[in-house]
Amino acid sequence: MDYGFIALIAGFALILLGVWGILTQKNIIKIIIGFSVFDTGLHVVMVGLGFIKGRTAPIIGESVSAYNAVNTVVDPVPQALVLTAIVIGLGVTALMLAYAVKLQGHGKSLDISSYEDLKW
């Protein structure tokens, strides 16, 4: 079985697990954990889509010559997008945790159903 296919299956499983965690949990921290699992699943899917069997990392050196690099390395764009997405996901998770701490300090609860005033 191809590693890219395995990464796609694992990534979609993580996405489904994260969506389930976001939609079914009442605790804000568990919802944030669900978002992180969802975000990680997206990263794994992006890496799985960029994987090409038989090719190597896009580092030109002794093993990969500049002349033959097009035929021997994978596309570096998905890897760069995943690195950027990891940093953005970390920032969003930190912001959500800071908001959860503020909610805990204000409402003395992490249960999402106890914040009726935030619903529209």
C-alpha positions in Angstrom: 0.0 0.0 0.0 1.2 3.5 -0.9 2.4 5.8 1.9 0.5 8.7 0.4 -2.8 6.7 0.5 -2.2 5.7 4.1 -1.6 9.4 5.0 -4.8 10.3 3.2 -6.8 7.7 5.1 -5.2 8.7 8.5 -5.7 12.4 7.7 -9.4 12.0 6.9 -9.9 9.8 10.0 -8.3 12.6 12.1 -10.6 15.2 10.4 -13.7 13.2 11.2 -12.5 12.7 14.8 -11.9 16.4 15.2 -15.3 17.3 13.7 -16.9 14.8 16.0 -15.1 16.4 19.0 -16.0 19.9 18.0 -19.7 19.1 17.5 -20.4 16.8 20.4 -18.4 18.1 23.3 -19.7 20.6 25.8 -16.4 21.4 27.5 -14.6 24.3 25.8 -11.1 22.7 26.3 -12.4 19.5 24.6 -13.7 21.6 21.7 -10.3 23.2 21.3 -8.7 19.8 21.4 -11.1 18.7 18.7 -10.1 21.7 16.6 -6.4 20.8 17.0 -7.1 17.2 15.9 -9.0 18.5 12.9 -6.2 20.9 12.1 -3.6 18.0 12.3 -5.8 15.9 10.0 -5.8 18.6 7.4 -2.0 18.8 7.6 -1.6 15.0 7.2 -4.0 15.1 4.1 -1.9 17.9 2.5 1.3 15.9 3.1 -0.4 12.8 1.7 -1.5 14.7 -1.4 2.1 16.0 -2.0 3.7 12.6 -1.6 5.0 11.0 -4.8 6.4 7.5 -4.6 10.0 7.1 -5.4 11.0 10.7 -5.1 13.0 12.4 -2.3 12.9 15.6 -0.3 13.5 18.8 -2.2 17.0 19.3 -1.0 19.6 19.7 -3.8 22.9 18.3 -2.6 25.2 15.3 -3.3 22.4 12.8 -3.8 20.3 15.1 -6.0 21.9 17.1 -8.8 20.4 20.4 -9.9 20.2 19.1 -13.5 18.0 16.1 -12.5 16.1 17.7 -9.6 12.8 18.0 -11.5 12.6 14.3 -12.0 13.8 13.2 -8.5 12.3 15.5 -5.9 8.7 16.0 -4.7 7.0 19.4 -5.1 8.0 21.6 -2.1 4.8 23.7 -2.2 2.6 21.4 -0.2 5.3 21.0 2.4 5.7 24.8 2.7 1.9 25.2 3.0 1.8 22.6 5.8 4.6 24.4 7.7 2.7 27.7 7.3 -0.6 26.0 8.4 1.1 24.5 11.5 2.2 28.0 12.6 -1.3 29.5 11.9 -3.0 26.5 13.7 -0.8 27.0 16.7 -1.7 30.7 16.8 -5.4 30.0 16.5 -5.2 27.4 19.2 -3.4 29.7 21.5 -6.0 32.4 20.9 -8.8 29.9 21.6 -7.1 28.8 24.9 -6.7 32.4 25.9 -10.4 33.0 25.3 -11.3 29.9 27.3 -9.2 31.2 30.2 -11.1 34.5 30.0 -14.4 32.7 29.9 -13.4 30.6 32.9 -12.5 33.7 34.8 -15.7 35.5 33.9 -18.3 32.8 34.1 -16.5 30.3 36.4 -17.4 27.4 34.0 -15.9 25.7 30.9 -19.3 24.2 30.0 -20.4 25.8 26.7 -24.1 25.5 27.6 -23.7 27.8 30.6 -23.0 30.8 28.3 -26.4 31.7 27.1 -25.6 35.4 26.7 -23.1 34.6 23.9 -25.7 33.0 21.6 -27.5 35.1 19.1 
